[in-house]
Amino acid sequence: MVSAYFRPKGFEVICFNDADSAIEACRTAKDWDVLLTDFHFPSMSSVDFTVEITRYLPKLPIIVITPPELAETAVTAIKKGAYDFISKPIHFPQLQISVDRALKLKDLNENLSTLREKVKSSLHEQNKIIGRSPQFLVALDIAKRVASSSANIFITGESGTGKELFAKFIHNEGKSKKGPFIAINCSAIPENLLESELFGHAKGSFTGAHMNKIGLFEEAQNGTLFLDEIGDLGLPLQAKLLRVLQEKKIKRVGENQYRAINCRIISATHKNLSNEVHEMKFREDLYFRLNVIPIAIPPLRDRPEDILLLTDLFFKKFVLANESPAKSFSKEALKFLLENLWRGNVRELENTVERAVALCDSAVISLDDLMPLQAVLRGRLENTYTENRKKVFSFQYGETLPTLDEVTNRYIEFAVKENGGARDKTAKDLGIDRKTLYKRTKVDADSVQDCLM
């Protein structure tokens, strides 16, 4: 009756006389869409049958046809992997609805699987390390060779060069790849909270500690802990970190109990820690403990061979994400990409390509698509910067003299604007660390937005 109902509607129906024949056939079946089965077989129950079928075809929707008095057992079959059940006598319009829904479910599962593969592929591409310049290949070769070791690795390079990407690559290629990869930016968290983030704390150990907290060292157990911008770590915390690296034990804030930790340490900084050691800003013993295997990532301006490779990677990524009509770059746009200094390195290049793809409404990305923000900051605001140069230390006779802090803050604000908002370069130019700059500057994202108005 089922075959007679569905075949005229365009369905291909395959019939089996017993459960064993159906199980044998499903081992090689690849194009089944829905399976309709009776509730009872002489050789096995519908529950056992469902379990066997789902072993070979886990995503195949199974509809069980059952007597009303045994509906509870059919529910058990659903828990074991069946999709739905229909009570006897069969009401064919109801069965048709159940089959149609099962077909839609199968299509959704297939689309979801395809989407997952695309996302997985996209994530793989995003985390892919790309480069062919000699300096970059040297760094990559070292990363590959030391990935399987347990030694501490120290990555240096300007902001935006891809230090965290290298750390993830080393983790994924190493012995601890099945463990977690935990990253923390030491300059982004106030020092009074950083100790708790790294080591954890006990309930009541300080104001606001309402419960026990596991630190990042414990979270990274049997994996990798990436300490980014380690050069911004304060001296008291440097001493505690050194002890942890030596003893492989941590103590949560407010506790006396030591806990063994087992995680690989990869650290990174944009600073020259040799100079920091010489100036007594960084402990020499910690520096040598971290700097077992150094890896230096060159800035993008020193690897022009990689600019178009990276541009192509980011272009494909953002065109897919934004469903953009863009298909290529104009010659002028490519010339700009190759000749730009990229002070923000790979991160700036990625942001530039993303913005261009988002702004582009044609098949070709033009120079105008690449440069709106630069044009605003360096062009439209040029007169403002010129005036600022005159006004930084210009005061009117008789006016109240500003405090030294006000003059300092005004000069820092001017320097940040002069560098187009590049705070890392500004801190370097002014001879101060990034924390000091972030505390004193008044230029933030809102200020930049105001400039664009």
N, C-alpha and C positions, 0 to 999 in steps of 0.2 A: 504493500500500500504506500509506503514511504517513497519507494522508487517510482511508482506510477504517478505520485503527486509531483515530485521534483523534476523528473526528466523532461516533461513537456515545458517546464519553465526555463529550460536551458542549462540545467545542472548536469554534470557528469557524475553518475552515482556508481560506486563500487560496492558490491555486496559480499559479505562473508557469512558462512553458515555457522561458524563457531568462534569462540574467543581466541583460541590458539592460532587459527589462520590469520585473523586480523593482526595479532601481535607479531607474527612472523612477517607479514607484509609491511608493517609500519617500520620495521628495522631499516628498510631501504627506501621508504616513501619520503619524498621531498616536497610534493605539491598538494598534499591534502589540506583542505581548508576548514572543514568541520567534520566531526565524527559523531554519529548518532548511534547509541547502543541501547540494547534491552537491559533490563535490570539484573536478570539472573541467567547464569550459564551453568551447565552441569559440572564443568571443571573448575570454576572459580566464581567468586562474587564480583559484583560490579566495582566494589572498592578496590579489590586486587587487580582487576582489569584496568581500572583507571591508573593505578600506580605503575603498572607495566607499560602502558601506552606513553605516559608522561616521561618515562625513562628515556625513550627514544625521540619523542616529539613533545618536548616540554611546553611549547607555546601553542599546541593544537587545541582549539576549543572542543570540549567533549560535552555532549548533551545526553543525559541519561533519561530513558523512558521507563517509568516505574508505576506500579499499582499505588493507588492513593494511601492504602494502609501502611505502606513501607516507605513513605516519603522521608521519615526520619533517617533511614539508612542512606537514602539518596543525598541527604545533607552531608553525611559523613563522606560520601564520594566527592562532593564539592570541596570539602576541606582537604581532600587528598589530591585535588587538581582538576576535577571536573568543572565545567563552566556553568551549567544550568541543568534543571531536570523538568520533565513534562510528565504529568500524570495520565494514566490510561483511564478511559479510552482516549485516543489521540484526538485533539481538536486541531486540525491542520492549520487554520489561520494563526492559532497561537504558536504552533511549531514553526511556521514561516517567520513570525516575528522573532522568535528565539534564534533561528538560523541567521536571519539578517543581522541581528545584533552581534552574533558571534563572528560573522564575516567582517563587520566594521571593527570589532575588537582586534581581529587578526591584522587588518590593514593598519590600525593604529600601532600595534606592536612592531610591525615591520618598519613603519615610518620612524618610530621611536628608536629602533635599533640602528637605522640608517643615520638618524640625527646624532645618536651617541657616537657612532664611528666618525662622523664629521667633526664633532666637538673634540673627540679624542685626538684625531689627526691634527686639528687646529691647535690644540694645546701642545701637542708634540712639536709642531712647527714653531710655536711661540717660544718654547723652551730650548729650541735648537740653537746651538752655537755655530755661527756662520762667520767665516773669514778666510782669507787666503794670503794676507800680507805676511811677510817673513816674521816680524815681531809677534804678531798675533799667533802664528802657527807654533812658535817657540813656547808661548804661554800655554797653548792648548796641548802641546806634546807633554809638557811637564804635568799638567792636570791629568792626562790619561795615564801616565806612568806611575803617579803616586796615588791614584784613586783607590787601589786595592790595599794600600798600607794603612796603618792606624796612626801615623804621625800627624801632629798638628800642622795645619797649613795656614800660611799668612798671605793674603791677597792684597796687592796694592794697585792703585789706579785712581784716576780722577773720578769725581761723581758722574754717574751716567755711563760708565764704560762697560758695565755688566758684571760687577763683582759677585752679586748674588746669583746670577745665572751660572757663573763658573762654579760657585759653591754647590748649587743644585746638581750640576753636571757631575762633579766629583762624588757627591752623595749617591747619585743614581748609578754610577759606575763602580762603586765601592762595596765593601763587605756589609755595610750597614744599610743598604738600599731598601731592605724590607722594613726597616725601622722608620720612625718619623723624621722629617726635616723641619726643624724649628729655627726661625730667624727672628732676630731682634735688632733694632737700630738703637745703639747705645746713646746716641745724641738726641733721640726723639723723646726720651722719658726723663723726667726730673730725677736727679741723683738720689733724692731721699726715697723715691719709689722704685728705683732700678734694682736695689738690693733685694727687695721683696719679689720683683718680677723674676730675677735670676734664681734666687734660692728658695722662694716661698716664705710663708710666715705662719705662725700659730695664732689661733683665735685669741683676741684680746692683747696681742703683742704691741699694738699701737692704736691710736684713735682711728676708728673706721675699719679695724680688722675684726669683722663680725663672724668670721668663720676661718677654718684652716684653708690655706691656699698652697697648691703645689707649684713650685717654681719651674722655670723653663729647663733647668738642668735635669729635673726629674721627668718632665714631659718628653725630653729628647732621649730618654733611656733606650739604649741599643740602637740609637740613630745618630743624627748629626745636629749639633747646635752651632748656628752661624751667628757670630757676634760682629755685626756691621758697625763701622765707625768706632772701633775699639779705642782709637786715639782720643776720643772725647771722654773716656772713663776717668773719673776723679781718682786721686792718689789713694784715699782710704779704701775704695772699692777695688782698686788694682791689687792691693795687698791681700784682700780676701779672695780675689780671683786666683792669684798666684798659689795660695794655699790649696784651693780646690784642685787646680791642675797638678799639684805635687802629690796630694794625698788621695785624689779620686773620691773625695767625700764632700758632702755639703751639709750645712746646718741651717735650718729654717730660722728666720728672724723670730726671736722669742722662745726658741727651743734650745735645749742642751744636747739633744740627741743628734748624732751624726748619721747620715744616710749615704750608702755607697752609690756612686753613679758610674755609668758606663756609656759614654757618648763621645763621639769624635768632635773635636773643636776645630772649626774653621773661622778665622777672624779676618777682618778687612778694614782698610782705612784709606782715606784720600790724603792723609797727612804723611809727612816724612818723619817716621818715628825715630830714626837715628838722630835727627835734630831735636826732637822732643826729649829724647833721653839725655842728650848733651845739655839741654836747657833745664834739666831736672823736672820736667813736666810728665815724664813717663818713666816707670821703673825699668831699669836695665835688665834685672833678673826676669821680669815678666816678658819683656821684649824678646829675650833669647828663648824663653819657654814657648812663646807663641810662634816665633819665626824659625821653626824647624825646617820647613820647606817653603821658600818664598816663591810667589808667582806674581809677576808684574804684567798688568794688562795695559797695553799702549792706548793713548787717547785716539779718538777717531781721526783727528787731523794728521796723525802719523801713519794712518793706514787707509789712504785714499782708494786703494784697490777694493776695499770692502764696502764703500759707500753705496754703490749701485746694487750690490748683492743684498745688503740690508734693506735698501729701499724697496726692492722687489718683494722681499719677505713681508715687510709691513704693508705694502700696497695690496697684496693678495689677501692678507688678514683683514684689513679694514674694508676693502671692497665687499668681501663676503659678509662681514658683520653689519654693514650699512646698506647693503643691496644697492650700491652705487652704480651709476652708468659708466663710470670712469674705466677706461681700458688701457691707457698709456699716459706718458708724460710728453709735453712738448720739448723741443730741443732747448729752448731757453730755460725751462724748468730743470732739465737734467744738468745744464751748465751751472745753474745756481746750486744745485745739490752737490755737485763735485767741487765747486770753488768756495763754498761756505766754510768757515772755520769750525763750526759745530762746537762751541764752547761748552755746551751741555752734553756733548758726546752722543752716544747711541740713543740715549733717552730723548734728547732734543730732536734728533732725526726722526724717531718714531712719532713723537708728538706732532712734528711738522707734517709728516705724511698723513697721519690720522686727520688733522685739521683740513688738509688739502682735499682728501677724499670726501670728507663731510661737506665741504663747501662747494665742491665741483658739481655742476649740473649738466655736464656734457661728457663726451667720450674721451676728451683729452684734458689732462690737468695742466693748467697754464701757470706761468710765473705769478700771476695775480692770485691764484689759488694758494700758492705756497707762502706768499709774503704779506698777507694783510696785517698780522700782528706786528711783524718787524717794521712794516711801513709806518704803522701808527707810532710805535715806540721810538723809532729812529728818525722818522720823517716829521709827522704831524707835531710831535712833542719836542722837536729839535730846538725850536725857539724858546720853549719853556726851559729846557736844559741850559741854553745859553744865558737866559735870564738868571737861572739858579746859580750859575757860576759867579755872576756878579753879586748875588745877594747872600751867598753863604756866610761871608764875614763882613757884610755891609750893614752898618748901623747908623741911624740918624742921630745928629747931635741933640743932646738933651733927653733922649729916650732912656728908659730904664735898661740898664745893662743886663743881658741874659746871664743865667748861671752857667757854670762850666758844663754841667750835664746837658742843659738846653743846647749849647753850642755843639757839644759832641753828638747829640742825637740828630741835630739838624745836618751836621756834616755826614753822618752815616746814612741818613735818608737821601741826601744828595748823591752819595757814592753808589747806593743801590740803584737809583734811577739812572745814573750815568752808565752803569753796567747793564742796563736793560732788564733789571730785576734779578740778575744772576747773583744770588747771595753767596755761593761758595767762592766765586771769584772776588766778590767784594771783601769778604772776610780775609782772603789771602792778600789782596791789595792793601788793606788797612792794617795787616799784621795782628789780627785778633782771631780768636776761635769762633766757630759757628754759633756756639751757645751764647756767647756775648753778643754777637750780631743779632740773633733772634730775640734776645731780651731787650735790646736797646732800639732796634729799628721800629719805625712807625709805618714802614711801607709793607703792606700785606696785599692779599688778593683783592680786597675791597678797593685799595688805592689804585691798583692796576685797572680795575673795572671803571673807577672814576675817570681815569685817564682816557679810557676808550669812549667816553660819552661825548 
